[in-house]
Amino acid sequence: MLTDLVYTGGGLDRAADARRDEDWVIGRLHARGTLVLPVWRNRNLVVPAADADGAPSALTITGPHARGLLQIASEVVLLGIDGDTTYFAADLSEHDAPDLTPIMGRGVFEDLRTMGALLAQSDASLLAYARGMLYWHRRNRFCGDCGSATRPRQGGHLRECTNGDCERQLFPDTNPAIIVLVTRPGPDGGACLLARQTRWPRGMYSTLAGFVDIGESLEEAVVREVAEEAGIRVAEVRYRGSQPWPFPSSLMVGFRAAAATVRLRFDAEELEDARWFTRGQIARFDDHGLRLPRADSIARALVEEWLAEADG
């Protein structure tokens, strides 16, 4: 089973019962030692690495700076508690970047995708959580039933329609997607199926993935997606792990599958290319200007797990 995936391992108590008490939430918001994580237009505040050998880290705001930040935030969400420390996320997206300089200190707002793999696991998980929650709030400011404005409740883990005749409740959600490494036996230890889309970085090949349709199981989604995208029938679908993927709001559910057929007939509207690669060919990717997916992704972990099996 895949473990220690980037963006997993969050250890916060999300205070599901306590956050129902609005007075408790307000009290924690203004408590000494409360930490606030600013998010600006889907970018997280981090302290850059001090040198080439260092690593970036999450930057949290506390004290007077935190109180000032909370006054200008368009949305504030309770993330959870760790011992006596409470964590909140604050959305500063409505402000121009220069106006935020006083609260940034040594930090810079960075796209989490560029540094997720460099952060400590706890930091990466916390920043992904903050980014995902605030993205959801920005997308649900109005009721889908009556069109009225919604307001946050329970520390931001619920939005409620302000129309007294409606009062619809909206809860933070995520979009499940399967991601699968398909393998086949053969010379040189067999091969795995990797593909690329035109919008991806030049030379990058990755595993197949797709959103789960209504009315199908995760395993059924694996079978369907591989058939639709690559024309391959698969068997022996095995769950390997899952990963929050807040880009913008997915849960990637990882699988391995064995190819029952090997002839590729990929959908040119979905994929630019799809190929079978042996371990030896992947080892020579650099020589051909090719690359594997980002180090923070479960796609990369699935490929590396298969590569390591050659040593078993």
C-alpha positions as CSV (number, residue, x, y, z in Angstrom):
1,M,0.0,0.0,0.0
2,L,1.2,3.5,-0.8
3,T,2.0,5.5,2.3
4,D,3.3,9.0,3.2
5,L,1.8,10.5,0.0
6,V,2.2,14.3,-0.3
7,Y,-0.9,16.2,1.1
8,T,-1.8,13.3,3.4
9,G,-1.0,12.9,7.0
10,G,-2.9,15.9,8.5
11,G,-3.1,15.5,12.2
12,L,-5.5,18.2,13.1
13,D,-8.6,17.5,15.2
14,R,-11.3,19.2,13.0
15,A,-13.4,19.8,16.1
16,A,-16.6,18.6,14.5
17,D,-18.7,18.9,17.7
18,A,-17.1,22.1,19.1
19,R,-17.4,24.1,15.9
20,R,-21.2,23.9,16.1
21,D,-20.9,26.4,19.0
22,E,-20.4,29.8,17.3
23,D,-19.2,31.4,20.6
24,W,-16.5,28.7,20.9
25,V,-15.3,29.4,17.3
26,I,-15.1,33.2,18.0
27,G,-13.3,32.5,21.2
28,R,-10.7,30.3,19.5
29,L,-10.4,32.9,16.7
30,H,-9.2,35.5,19.1
31,A,-7.3,33.3,21.5
32,R,-3.6,33.9,22.2
33,G,-1.6,31.5,20.2
34,T,-4.1,30.9,17.5
35,L,-2.4,30.5,14.1
36,V,-3.8,31.8,10.8
37,L,-2.8,30.6,7.4
38,P,-3.4,33.2,4.7
39,V,-4.4,32.1,1.1
40,W,-4.3,34.6,-1.8
41,R,-5.9,33.6,-5.1
42,N,-5.2,29.9,-4.5
43,R,-1.6,30.6,-3.4
44,N,-0.3,29.7,0.1
45,L,2.0,31.8,2.2
46,V,5.4,30.1,2.7
47,V,8.9,30.9,3.8
48,P,11.3,30.2,1.0
49,A,14.3,27.9,1.5
50,A,17.2,29.7,3.0
51,D,19.7,28.1,0.6
52,A,19.9,25.5,-2.1
53,D,20.0,22.7,0.4
54,G,17.1,23.9,2.5
55,A,13.3,23.5,2.2
56,P,10.4,25.9,2.2
57,S,8.0,25.9,5.1
58,A,4.4,27.0,5.8
59,L,4.1,30.5,7.3
60,T,1.5,31.0,10.0
61,I,0.5,34.4,11.4
62,T,-0.3,35.0,15.1
63,G,-0.7,37.9,17.5
64,P,-1.5,41.4,16.3
65,H,-0.7,40.6,12.7
66,A,-3.2,37.8,12.8
67,R,-5.9,40.0,14.1
68,G,-5.3,42.6,11.4
69,L,-5.3,39.9,8.8
70,L,-8.7,38.6,10.0
71,Q,-10.2,42.0,9.7
72,I,-9.5,42.2,6.0
73,A,-10.2,38.5,5.1
74,S,-13.2,37.8,2.9
75,E,-13.6,34.4,4.4
76,V,-12.2,32.7,7.6
77,V,-12.4,28.9,8.1
78,L,-11.6,26.9,11.2
79,L,-9.2,24.1,10.1
80,G,-8.9,22.4,13.5
81,I,-7.0,22.2,16.7
82,D,-3.7,20.6,17.8
83,G,-3.4,20.5,21.5
84,D,-3.9,24.1,22.7
85,T,-3.3,25.6,19.3
86,T,-6.1,26.4,16.9
87,Y,-5.6,26.8,13.1
88,F,-7.7,29.0,10.8
89,A,-7.4,29.8,7.1
90,A,-8.1,33.3,5.8
91,D,-8.9,34.3,2.2
92,L,-7.2,37.5,1.1
93,S,-8.0,37.1,-2.6
94,E,-9.9,40.3,-2.8
95,H,-6.8,42.4,-2.1
96,D,-3.9,43.3,-4.4
97,A,-0.6,41.7,-3.6
98,P,1.2,45.0,-2.7
99,D,-1.4,45.7,-0.1
100,L,-0.5,42.5,1.7
101,T,3.2,43.1,2.1
102,P,2.9,44.3,5.8
103,I,1.5,40.9,6.9
104,M,3.7,38.7,4.7
105,G,7.0,39.2,6.6
106,R,9.6,36.9,5.2
107,G,6.9,34.9,3.3
108,V,5.8,34.8,-0.3
109,F,2.5,33.5,-1.8
110,E,3.4,30.5,-3.9
111,D,1.4,28.0,-5.9
112,L,1.4,24.8,-3.9
113,R,2.0,22.7,-7.0
114,T,5.5,24.1,-7.4
115,M,6.6,23.2,-3.9
116,G,4.4,20.6,-2.4
117,A,7.0,17.8,-2.7
118,L,9.6,20.1,-1.0
119,L,7.5,20.8,2.1
120,A,7.4,18.7,5.3
121,Q,4.4,16.4,5.0
122,S,2.5,18.1,7.8
123,D,3.0,21.5,6.1
124,A,1.9,20.2,2.7
125,S,-1.2,18.6,4.2
126,L,-2.1,21.8,6.1
127,L,-1.7,24.1,3.2
128,A,-3.6,21.8,0.9
129,Y,-6.5,21.7,3.4
130,A,-6.5,25.5,3.7
131,R,-6.4,26.0,-0.1
132,G,-9.2,23.5,-0.8
133,M,-11.6,24.9,1.9
134,L,-11.3,28.5,0.7
135,Y,-11.7,27.5,-2.9
136,W,-14.9,25.7,-2.0
137,H,-16.2,28.8,-0.2
138,R,-15.5,31.1,-3.2
139,R,-17.5,28.7,-5.4
140,N,-20.5,28.5,-3.1
141,R,-21.4,32.0,-2.2
142,F,-24.9,31.7,-3.6
143,C,-27.6,29.0,-3.3
144,G,-28.1,26.7,-6.2
145,D,-31.8,26.3,-5.4
146,C,-33.0,29.9,-5.0
147,G,-30.0,32.1,-5.9
148,S,-29.8,33.9,-2.6
149,A,-26.5,34.6,-0.8
150,T,-25.2,31.9,1.5
151,R,-23.4,32.5,4.8
152,P,-20.8,30.3,6.6
153,R,-21.7,28.3,9.7
154,Q,-19.8,25.9,12.0
155,G,-16.5,27.6,11.5
156,G,-16.8,27.4,7.7
157,H,-17.6,23.7,7.4
158,L,-21.1,24.6,6.3
159,R,-22.8,27.3,4.2
160,E,-26.5,28.1,4.7
161,C,-28.8,29.9,2.4
162,T,-29.9,33.2,3.8
163,N,-33.4,32.9,2.3
164,G,-35.7,32.0,5.2
165,D,-38.0,30.1,2.9
166,C,-35.1,28.0,1.6
167,E,-32.3,27.6,4.2
168,R,-30.5,25.0,2.1
169,Q,-27.3,23.7,3.7
170,L,-24.2,23.2,1.6
171,F,-21.3,21.1,2.9
172,P,-17.7,21.1,1.6
173,D,-17.3,18.4,-1.0
174,T,-14.6,16.9,-3.2
175,N,-14.6,15.3,-6.6
176,P,-13.4,11.7,-6.6
177,A,-11.2,10.6,-9.5
178,I,-9.5,7.3,-10.2
179,I,-5.9,7.2,-11.2
180,V,-4.4,3.9,-12.4
181,L,-1.1,2.4,-13.5
182,V,-1.8,-0.4,-16.0
183,T,0.9,-3.0,-16.4
184,R,1.5,-6.1,-18.6
185,P,4.0,-8.9,-18.4
186,G,6.7,-9.4,-21.1
187,P,10.4,-9.0,-21.9
188,D,12.6,-6.8,-19.6
189,G,10.2,-7.4,-16.7
190,G,7.1,-6.2,-18.5
191,A,5.9,-2.7,-19.2
192,C,3.5,0.0,-17.8
193,L,1.1,2.2,-19.7
194,L,1.8,5.9,-19.6
195,A,0.2,8.7,-21.7
196,R,0.3,12.4,-22.1
197,Q,-2.1,15.2,-22.8
198,T,-1.3,18.2,-25.0
199,R,-1.7,20.7,-22.1
200,W,0.8,18.9,-19.9
201,P,4.4,20.1,-19.6
202,R,6.6,19.2,-22.5
203,G,7.7,15.6,-22.5
204,M,5.7,14.5,-19.4
205,Y,4.0,11.1,-19.4
206,S,1.7,10.0,-16.6
207,T,-0.8,7.3,-15.6
208,L,-4.4,7.3,-16.8
209,A,-7.0,9.1,-14.7
210,G,-10.6,10.3,-14.8
211,F,-13.5,11.4,-12.7
212,V,-15.9,8.8,-11.2
213,D,-19.3,8.9,-12.9
214,I,-22.6,8.9,-11.0
215,G,-23.8,5.3,-10.6
216,E,-20.4,3.5,-10.8
217,S,-18.0,2.1,-8.3
218,L,-14.3,3.1,-8.2
219,E,-13.3,-0.2,-9.7
220,E,-15.9,0.3,-12.5
221,A,-14.5,3.7,-13.2
222,V,-11.0,2.3,-13.6
223,V,-12.2,-0.3,-16.2
224,R,-14.2,2.4,-18.1
225,E,-11.6,5.1,-18.1
226,V,-8.8,2.7,-19.4
227,A,-11.1,1.4,-22.1
228,E,-12.3,4.9,-23.2
229,E,-8.8,6.5,-23.2
230,A,-6.5,3.7,-24.3
231,G,-8.7,1.0,-25.7
232,I,-7.4,-1.5,-23.2
233,R,-9.4,-4.0,-21.2
234,V,-8.1,-4.5,-17.7
235,A,-8.5,-7.0,-14.9
236,E,-7.2,-7.5,-11.3
237,V,-8.0,-3.9,-10.3
238,R,-6.2,-3.3,-6.9
239,Y,-6.5,-0.3,-4.7
240,R,-3.2,1.2,-3.7
241,G,-4.0,4.4,-1.8
242,S,-5.6,7.9,-2.0
243,Q,-4.5,11.5,-2.0
244,P,-6.2,14.8,-1.5
245,W,-5.5,16.8,-4.7
246,P,-6.7,20.4,-4.2
247,F,-6.0,21.5,-7.8
248,P,-8.7,22.6,-7.4
249,S,-10.8,20.0,-5.4
250,S,-10.3,16.3,-6.1
251,L,-9.6,13.2,-4.2
252,M,-7.3,10.9,-6.3
253,V,-7.9,7.2,-5.6
254,G,-5.0,5.2,-6.8
255,F,-5.1,1.7,-8.4
256,R,-3.0,-0.8,-10.2
257,A,-4.5,-3.0,-12.9
258,A,-3.3,-5.8,-15.2
259,A,-3.8,-5.5,-18.9
260,A,-6.1,-8.1,-20.4
261,T,-5.4,-6.7,-23.9
262,V,-2.3,-4.8,-25.0
263,R,-3.1,-3.1,-28.4
264,L,-3.5,0.6,-27.8
265,R,-6.3,2.5,-29.5
266,F,-6.1,5.8,-27.6
267,D,-8.7,8.6,-27.9
268,A,-6.9,11.5,-29.7
269,E,-9.4,14.0,-28.2
270,E,-8.3,12.9,-24.7
271,L,-4.6,12.0,-25.2
272,E,-1.8,13.2,-27.4
273,D,0.0,9.9,-27.0
274,A,0.0,6.6,-25.1
275,R,2.8,4.0,-24.9
276,W,4.0,0.9,-23.1
277,F,7.3,1.6,-21.3
278,T,9.7,-0.9,-19.8
279,R,11.7,-0.1,-16.7
280,G,14.8,0.3,-18.8
281,Q,13.1,2.8,-21.1
282,I,11.9,4.9,-18.1
283,A,15.4,4.9,-16.8
284,R,16.5,6.6,-20.0
285,F,13.7,9.2,-20.1
286,D,16.2,12.0,-19.6
287,D,18.0,11.0,-22.8
288,H,14.9,11.5,-24.8
289,G,13.5,14.6,-23.2
290,L,10.8,12.8,-21.4
291,R,9.8,13.0,-17.7
292,L,7.5,11.4,-15.2
293,P,4.7,13.3,-13.4
294,R,5.4,15.6,-10.5
295,A,7.0,14.2,-7.4
296,D,4.1,15.3,-5.2
297,S,1.5,13.2,-7.2
298,I,0.1,9.8,-6.5
299,A,0.8,9.1,-10.2
300,R,4.5,9.4,-9.5
301,A,4.2,7.1,-6.5
302,L,2.3,4.5,-8.5
303,V,5.1,4.4,-11.1
304,E,7.9,4.4,-8.5
305,E,6.2,1.5,-6.7
306,W,6.2,-0.5,-10.0
307,L,9.8,0.4,-10.7
308,A,10.9,-0.7,-7.3
309,E,9.4,-4.2,-7.8
310,A,12.3,-5.0,-10.2
311,D,14.5,-5.1,-7.1
312,G,12.2,-7.4,-5.2
